[in-house]
């Protein structure tokens, strides 16, 4: 939320809580189907207050995406704790991802970015920028751990940390899509285990 958008907001306004409520609407409905009435009802703010605090609907959506990206980066950094073996790191990444992807009041919601931003990125340049930057940031965080794994001998010297990081991310993207499509937890956990094995199968323990 930008400073210049703060006029007109209620005295009891809580930006973080409001963004969380708006995020849930976008997550369940997608950007296009999330009406201002939906957002107003979820946040308990009327339209003028929403506009005053966040700008238009796209501005609000972008703020929720940015918050989601920041939360994801924090969770990823925690899961990739370098004091743990790489295999455990990846297992923790996928376990944490599934805890998010399988959550939802009516059905599993998957990933906010993969499930909603990919739809809007074609025609909305600002959404495309946030989506691309988010995926790049996630890849970069994983790549750092892959490079450390090569240095430590957890992965062979011939391993390509950048490609392995993108592969690890691709497994997460698949889990997100399949969760939203209704795959069972058992199926998703099996895919996650296979992803860890694919990446770490040649690792020296």
C-alpha positions, 0 to 999 in steps of 0.5 A, a space after each residue: 500500500 502506497 502512502 499516497 493512498 491513505 486518505 479516506 480510510 477508517 480510523 480503525 483501519 488495519 492494512 495488513 488484516 485488510 490485505 489478508 481478507 482481500 487476498 482470500 477473495 482474489 485467491 478463491 475467485 481470481 482477479 477478474 471474478 472478484 467484484 468490488 462488492 465481494 472485496 468490500 464485504 470481505 474487508 468491511 470497507 466501503 468502496 470509497 474507503 477501499 479506493 482511498 486506502 489502496 487505489 483501484 482493484 488492480 492496485 489492491 490485487 498487486 498489494 496482495 501479491 506482493 505480501 504473498 511474495 514476501 511471506 513466501 520468501 520468508 517461509 522458503 528461507 526458513 525451510 532452506 536452513 543450511 544446517 540441515 541436509 539438502 534432502 531435508 530442506 527440499 522436503 520441508 519446502 514441499 511440506 510447507 507449500 502443501 500446507 498452503 496449497 491444500 488450504 481453503 474453505 470450500 476446496 484446495 486453493 493452490 498458489 495465489 501466484 500460479 493460480 491467479 496471476 498467471 491468468 492476468 499476466 498476459 494483459 496486465 503488465 504490472 501483474 506480469 512483473 510481480 509474477 516474474 519477479 516472484 518466480 525469479 526470487 524463489 528460484 534464486 533462494 533455492 539456487 543459493 542452497 543448491 550452490 552450497 550443496 555442490 560446495 559441501 559435496 551433497 551434490 556432484 560437482 557437475 550439477 547445475 545449481 540454477 537448473 536444479 533450482 528451477 526444477 525444484 520450483 517446477 515441482 512446486 508449481 505442479 503441486 500448486 496446480 494439481 492441488 487446485 485441480 483436486 488431487 489428493 494429499 497422498 498423490 501430492 505428497 508422492 509427487 513431492 517425494 519423487 521431486 526430492 529424489 529426482 534432485 537429490 538422487 545422485 547426492 552424496 550422503 
